[in-house]
Amino acid sequence: GEIEMRIDLSLAVAGLTVTALTGSALAEGDAAKGKAAFAKCAICHQVGPGAKTLVGPELNGIVGRKAASVADYASMYSAGTKKLGAEGFVWTPENIDKWIADPKAMIPDSPMALAFPGIPDAAERADIIAYLNTQK
């Protein structure tokens, strides 16, 4: 009766709390801080009006974009990145977070995995993702 209902309610509240905590790190990124932090990325990637492919593909619209889908970079994608694209892999905020945390762990053969060690700070990654989300 009442005790079971309290336990069910407590479990439901705990579940919501866990969901909110695990989902909040990405949702709370600061785009202004991310713009400054993007300087690490800008060595190889451009965003904004007139963005072009450099060492890496331009990143306008990266949030929600299918992997390996920038036409003028097609010949430069690694086999691992092309495979992800063929499988329908999408650059969600969560996937971008994993990628920029440790590129070598996700796609070991990519140029980025070979050249970029990753960004260990979760808040900095969230800020960069928030900034990228403003670059359509």
N, C-alpha and C positions, 0 to 999 in steps of 0.2 A: 504494500500500500504506500503509505506516506514515505517511509524510508527508501523504498525502491525508486519512488518518484524523485526524491532529493538526490539520490545517487545518479540517476539518469540525467537530471538537470546539471549536476556538478560535472559529469563527464562531457555533456554538451558544451558547457561554458569552457571547460578545459580545452576541448577540441577547437573551439573558436579562438581561444587565446593562442594556442599553438599555431593555428593557421595565420592569425594576424601577425605573430612574431616572425614566423618564417617568411612571410610574404612582404613584410614591411621594409626590409633592408633595401630592396630594389625600388620600392615605391617612394621612398623618402629621399632619393638622391637629389642633390642640389645642382641644377643645370648651370648656374653661374660658376660654381666651383668646378663643375665638370668641364666647362669651356677652358678654364685655365689648365686643368689636369690633362686635357686633350693634347696639350703641347707635346707630350710623350708620344702620342699617336701620329701627330702631324708631320713627323719626320718621314713617314711613309704613306699617310692617308690624308686626303682632303675632304672637307665638307663645305656646304654652303653653295651659293650661286656660282656657277661656272666651275664647280669642283671637277678635277680631272684625276685620272688614274696616275699614280706615281709608281713607287716600288710596290705599293698595295693598291687595291681598288678604292675608288671614291666611296664614301660611306653615307651619302645622303640616302635616307630611307632604309638604312640597315636594319632597324628594329622592325621585325615582321617580314623581312626579305628572305627568300630562299637562298641557301648557300650556293656559291659558284654561279651567280646569275648576272654579274656585270659583264655585258657583252664585250666591251673593249679590254677586258682582262681575261677573257675565256682561255686564251692560249697559255696564260701564266699560272692558272690555278694548279695546285698540286693534285696528284692522283687522289689523295685522301679527301681533299676538299670537293673535288668533282664527284667522288663517290657519295659523299654526304648530300650534295645537291641532287644527284640522281635518286637518292632515297627520299627526297622531299624534306630534308632537314631545313628548319626555319630558324633564323637568328632572333629568337625571343629574348627578352631581357635576361631570363635565367641562363640561356645558352651563351649569350654574350658575356655574362658574368663568369661562367665557367671558362670560357675561351680566354678572356683577358687575364684571368687569374693564373692560368697555366696552359699556354698554347700547346706546349709539347705533349701534355697529357691527353689533349683532345685530338689533334691532327699532327702527329710527329713529323710527317714529311713536308709540312708547309713551310714556306720561307719565314713566316712569322715565328713559328716554333723554333726555327734554327737561329733567328736573330734577336728575338724579344723574350726576356726571361719571365715576363708576366708582372702583374700588379698585385702584390700580396694583400694590400689594404682594402677590405671590403667596402668601406665608406667611400674611398676614392673611386673604386669600380662603379659603385652606385651613382656617384656624381657624373662620371663619364657616360654611363648609360642614360641618365636623365638628360644630359646634353645631347647625346646622339638622337634621343627621342624627339628633340626639337628640330632636328635637321631632316626635313622631308624632301 
